[in-house]
Amino acid sequence: MTAEEIMKAIESMENSERIKLLNKLFDYYFDNRPPKEQIIKEKEEMFWGKDND
């Protein structure tokens, strides 16, 4: 599929489907944040220190 074909398909979608698509694209291709579990672990280590300290 070409970019132009994808744009035409997006234009033909209902707004709610476009929003779902944008969320999925963000999650799959553009979200470079670490997983929530990793963030929590790092915050706990900053507060309490590492287990082996």
Wavefront OBJ file of the C-alpha trace (Angstrom):
o trace
v 0.000 0.000 0.000
v 1.321 3.457 -0.815
v 1.205 6.485 1.454
v -1.371 8.049 -0.861
v -3.607 4.962 -0.604
v -3.294 5.018 3.163
v -4.248 8.706 3.271
v -7.350 8.014 1.168
v -8.314 5.156 3.496
v -7.858 7.407 6.543
v -9.958 10.145 4.957
v -12.790 7.682 4.395
v -12.844 6.569 8.055
v -15.233 7.840 10.669
v -13.673 10.185 13.204
v -13.742 7.600 16.018
v -11.846 5.123 13.845
v -9.251 7.765 12.938
v -8.700 8.448 16.633
v -8.238 4.719 17.318
v -5.768 4.516 14.440
v -3.776 7.501 15.680
v -3.545 5.980 19.154
v -2.355 2.663 17.730
v 0.207 4.361 15.481
v 1.529 6.347 18.437
v 1.764 3.267 20.659
v 3.433 1.134 18.010
v 5.763 3.575 16.242
v 6.260 6.805 18.183
v 6.034 6.151 21.925
v 9.599 5.808 23.129
v 8.818 5.987 26.842
v 10.003 3.040 28.914
v 7.378 0.571 30.162
v 5.434 1.610 33.265
v 7.018 -1.191 35.298
v 10.502 0.107 34.509
v 9.564 3.650 35.529
v 8.166 2.408 38.846
v 11.270 0.286 39.507
v 13.593 3.219 38.787
v 11.617 5.541 41.081
v 11.694 2.936 43.863
v 15.458 2.537 43.422
v 15.939 6.318 43.576
v 13.901 6.491 46.786
v 14.964 3.302 48.554
v 18.243 2.452 46.847
v 19.055 -0.776 45.069
v 18.407 -4.101 46.762
v 22.113 -4.906 47.011
v 23.145 -1.577 48.609
l 1 2 3 4 5 6 7 8 9 10 11 12 13 14 15 16 17 18 19 20 21 22 23 24 25 26 27 28 29 30 31 32 33 34 35 36 37 38 39 40 41 42 43 44 45 46 47 48 49 50 51 52 53
